[in-house]
Structure formats: structure tokens, C-alpha cells
């Protein structure tokens, strides 16, 4: 079995640490020459994460070589780069299995990643893996849980077979790939709200009210967009939500905290990939287009993009029936 990982960032590297426990051959792709040279020579990408990759892993800057090498393609780059990367990859694509490991959406097309792959690549063998898993925790090879989803049962079983013998990994599975992707989008957005309240030094009881109210809104959005409410109870849902919305290691939570505490967040935005910031803009537009109401997302959009007072969020919690 040959696995091609598109990306050499922290999460892509952590996934390679998972796959190295299997009998698969692994190749990773980057378009950044300095990363390629360091990885090829030292098996590290130290500006990203302090971890030495398995020396059996190969690296390439050629998407053609990666596709020709791979039975399974793993998408592990930020969502904002997927459209351009897939545009370059599609001339080489040979109907391989695809595993989405990116949390986000294709904002320019106002659609989820699996929908974009179906439309652009005419792909029908698509899975998604998601859950509460910081890259730095995955590489420690301590117990973690992830959700594997696909509307294609054969694809789900294909990826599950690769991962099932990893002793420290527990997988729950669902055919709700839409709900799984939406969970990954929404938990990043809600984590910003949680961070804002923490930064404002709001009491823990009120923050817990926010977390509960936000979880209900997430479930409503999932069902309105065609997913299953039950998907929220998976690792990809409540598991990832708890991790991202409560941990200082979460970039989304940290971004919100900086807003809430009136700290300067401009340099943090420039130097950090904040998925929830990108997801908020895209999800706000998607919900507006589909005429779906989401009070919390509207409030967060107003605070962040329209520069409204952050107390809008606290006032909502006070006045909510």
C-alpha cells in the first residue's frame, strides 16, 4: 500500500507518524523548496514541529510523482490552498482513494471539501478523518480518538483497514461525511467565542452556558446542511469541540482570547493559521445563502469582521431565553 500525503505541515507530519505504524510506503509532497531540502536531508521540518520523521518516508515537490506513487492520497494542507493544489493535481489524478484531513471549506466555491473534490476531480472514493488531535499530541503516540467518515462504505473500510492495527488509536466511524466536515468547521469558530469570553475574564459558569448553547447551535446547523445530529457525539464533534474550545494550545481559542483581553492580535494573525477565522467568513456566507439562522456565528462575524463591541456575545448570553 502506497500513501501520498499532500502537505508537510504539523498535522501532515503527525499523520505520517500514524501511518509509519502500518506496512505502508509513505511519500510526502511540499511546494516549498526549503522544506523539501530539510526533510530530504534531515527528516525534520523544525520551523513547524520538533519531530524527526521516519527515514523510510520519501519526499517530493512533484504532484505527478506523488499521484503516480499513491493508492491513497491524504489532503493535509490548509483549506485555503486546496483549490489551487487540486487544480494542479487533477491532470494526474487516477481515481485513487482520497482521505481529507483538512478542517475547513472551499470559500471561493461556498462548499465543503468533499463536495469540491466530487465536482472538480469527479472523485467518488472520498473519506474524511477528524477529531481531537493536536499534532504535538499525535506524535507522542499516546491514546487518541478520531472519527473516520465516508458515504462510500468501501472507502471507509479501505482506510479503516490501514489504521485499525495502530494500538494507541481508537476510531469511531460514520457514513455522515457532511456532518463530520461541518463539525470541523464549527468547532474552530465556536472556539474563538470561548476564547473571547475567557479573555474578558467572564466567570466559568457563564462560559459553560456559552459552550452548551453553542453546541446546540452546531447540531442545528449540521442537520440543516444535510448532516446527522448524532455526528456531534463522535470524536469529530464533541471530542474536538471540547479540545479546541477549552485549550490554550488551540490557535482559535488563543485568537479569541487576544480579542477578549484587548491584546494586539494583528501579529498573531499574520504569523499563525487561524482556521476558525477563515471558516467564520465562509460559514457566515454559506448560512446566509441557504437562509439558515445562526445567532452566535452572526455575533462573532460582527465582532471580528464588522469591528462591533465584543460585549455583543456576553449580552446575547444574558438575554437568551
Number of C-alpha atoms within 10 A of each C-alpha: 12 17 22 27 28 24 19 25 19 22 23 22 26 24 19 23 20 17 17 18 14 16 10 13 17 23 22 25 23 20 15 11 11 11 22 21 15 13 23 16 10 13 20 21 22 14 9 13 16 12 17 15 18 13 12 11 16 16 22 20 15 13 23 15 15 26 26 14 17 22 18 22 24 25 22 23 22 18 20 16 10 21 19 9 15 18 11 13 16 17 12 14 19 13 17 16 21 25 24 22 24 23 27 27 28 20 19 9 13 16 15 22 25 24 18 19 20 13 11 13 16 13 18 18 22 29 28 30 26 25 26 22 20 17 17 16 13 21 22 11 16 10 12 17 19 21 23 28 32 25 17 16 14 14 20 23 17 15 21 17 11 15 17 14 12 15 12 13 16 15 18 15 20 19 19 21 28 23 26 30 27 27 29 25 24 26 28 28 30 28 29 31 32 29 29 29 26 23 20 19 13 14 10 11 9 15 21 12 12 21 20 12 14 24 20 14 18 24 22 17 22 23 16 16 15 13 22 20 18 14 26 23 11 22 27 30 29 18 20 24 25 16 19 27 25 18 15 14 13 19 23 28 29 26 27 30 25 20 22 23 15 13 11 11 14 10 8 14 13 9 8 11 13 21 21 26 20 19 24 24 17 22 26 17 14 18 18 13 10 10 10 14 15 17 13 21 22 16 20 26 19 16 18 17 12 10 10 13 12 20 15 15 21 18 10 14 16 10 7 8 5
